[in-house]
Amino acid sequence: MEKITHCPVCGKNNFKEFLKGKDYFLTGQDYTIEECIECGFKITNPRPDEVEILSYYESPEYIAHDTGKGTFLETVYKFVREFTLRNKYKTVKKYSSGNDLLDIGCGTGEFLNYCKKMGYNTYGIEPNQKARQFAIDNFGLTVSDETQLDHFSMKRFNVITLWHVLEHVHQLSDRIQKIRQLLRPEGTMIIAVPNCDSWDAKRYYNYWAAYDLPRHLYHFTKNTMRGIVEKNGFNINNIIPLKFDAFYISLLSQKYKSGKHSYIKALANGFRSNHFARYHENNYSSLIYICKIAKDSK
């Protein structure tokens, strides 16, 4: 386990406990989320280091990398994933130009495959060997492990996407700076992450599934996302909701809280979360950030 002593956003070393939670998905172990007193950024602290964390993904039920048939929740997840592929593509098309696309944390490659069919030159980064090989074997995609990030030529890509990935990355600023180096001057970074200012995050508190301890190392709000990307040479141009996430996250959170599935209650809370967000500063359960390189960045 490693202890973070300085905030990745503001650099201060003054934290307070925000909540205690569990790894409800796999181990049942207890973890703490701390909040920076200066800027409000929330981090899992202490956390497994980059070697230790690998074991927390080793489960056939880890949906992001599972390629077989499974539970009802997995079926729902895959249905929503298929439905959202088109919307992800439309977001990329609307907010970027050019056809060279890199998807970091591409999983089993469904999004990349969709973009490839639509004419993009696609490249993927995926640390999980099983998921990476599935993308290569089933879709014929070009997918490498994370070491490839150091071998791409500078200013190589028009758009780089991270769909629910940045919260897993240990070296947060280093990764964003690397993305800036790989993007062309007018390129776009697209980041999707959970929003711990959402109604469902506050409703479920330490049972909120999108804390996903300890796999999620960081817990973003709009303000702290703006802080970390601006620190590393980007501006946020647009923020877009991922409305389906409220329902899926509520399904998991309700199970964690009550010990059983309560589909009707979870569905109702998903609606409540989206309704609240509509009238309260766009604070949906998950948000997509459209980021451009700052004109004055070096």
Rosetta blueprint (number, residue, H / E / L):
1 M L
2 E E
3 K L
4 I L
5 T L
6 H L
7 C L
8 P L
9 V L
10 C L
11 G L
12 K L
13 N L
14 N L
15 F E
16 K E
17 E E
18 F E
19 L E
20 K E
21 G E
22 K E
23 D L
24 Y L
25 F L
26 L L
27 T L
28 G L
29 Q L
30 D E
31 Y E
32 T E
33 I E
34 E E
35 E E
36 C E
37 I L
38 E L
39 C L
40 G L
41 F L
42 K E
43 I E
44 T E
45 N L
46 P L
47 R E
48 P L
49 D L
50 E L
51 V L
52 E H
53 I H
54 L H
55 S H
56 Y H
57 Y H
58 E L
59 S L
60 P L
61 E L
62 Y L
63 I H
64 A H
65 H H
66 D L
67 T L
68 G L
69 K L
70 G L
71 T L
72 F H
73 L H
74 E H
75 T H
76 V H
77 Y H
78 K H
79 F H
80 V H
81 R H
82 E H
83 F H
84 T H
85 L H
86 R H
87 N H
88 K H
89 Y H
90 K H
91 T H
92 V H
93 K H
94 K H
95 Y H
96 S L
97 S L
98 G L
99 N L
100 D E
101 L E
102 L E
103 D E
104 I E
105 G L
106 C L
107 G L
108 T L
109 G L
110 E H
111 F H
112 L H
113 N H
114 Y H
115 C H
116 K H
117 K H
118 M L
119 G L
120 Y L
121 N E
122 T E
123 Y E
124 G E
125 I E
126 E L
127 P L
128 N L
129 Q H
130 K H
131 A H
132 R H
133 Q H
134 F H
135 A H
136 I H
137 D H
138 N H
139 F H
140 G L
141 L L
142 T L
143 V E
144 S E
145 D L
146 E H
147 T H
148 Q H
149 L H
150 D H
151 H L
152 F L
153 S L
154 M L
155 K L
156 R L
157 F E
158 N E
159 V E
160 I E
161 T E
162 L E
163 W E
164 H L
165 V L
166 L H
167 E H
168 H H
169 V L
170 H L
171 Q L
172 L H
173 S H
174 D H
175 R H
176 I H
177 Q H
178 K H
179 I H
180 R H
181 Q H
182 L H
183 L E
184 R E
185 P E
186 E E
187 G E
188 T E
189 M E
190 I E
191 I E
192 A E
193 V E
194 P E
195 N L
196 C L
197 D L
198 S L
199 W H
200 D H
201 A H
202 K H
203 R H
204 Y H
205 Y H
206 N H
207 Y H
208 W L
209 A H
210 A H
211 Y H
212 D L
213 L L
214 P L
215 R L
216 H L
217 L L
218 Y E
219 H E
220 F L
221 T L
222 K H
223 N H
224 T H
225 M H
226 R H
227 G H
228 I H
229 V H
230 E H
231 K H
232 N L
233 G L
234 F E
235 N E
236 I E
237 N E
238 N E
239 I E
240 I E
241 P E
242 L L
243 K L
244 F L
245 D H
246 A H
247 F H
248 Y H
249 I H
250 S H
251 L H
252 L H
253 S H
254 Q H
255 K H
256 Y H
257 K H
258 S H
259 G L
260 K L
261 H L
262 S L
263 Y H
264 I H
265 K H
266 A H
267 L H
268 A H
269 N H
270 G H
271 F H
272 R H
273 S H
274 N H
275 H H
276 F H
277 A H
278 R H
279 Y H
280 H L
281 E L
282 N L
283 N L
284 Y L
285 S L
286 S E
287 L E
288 I E
289 Y E
290 I E
291 C E
292 K E
293 I E
294 A L
295 K L
296 D L
297 S L
298 K L
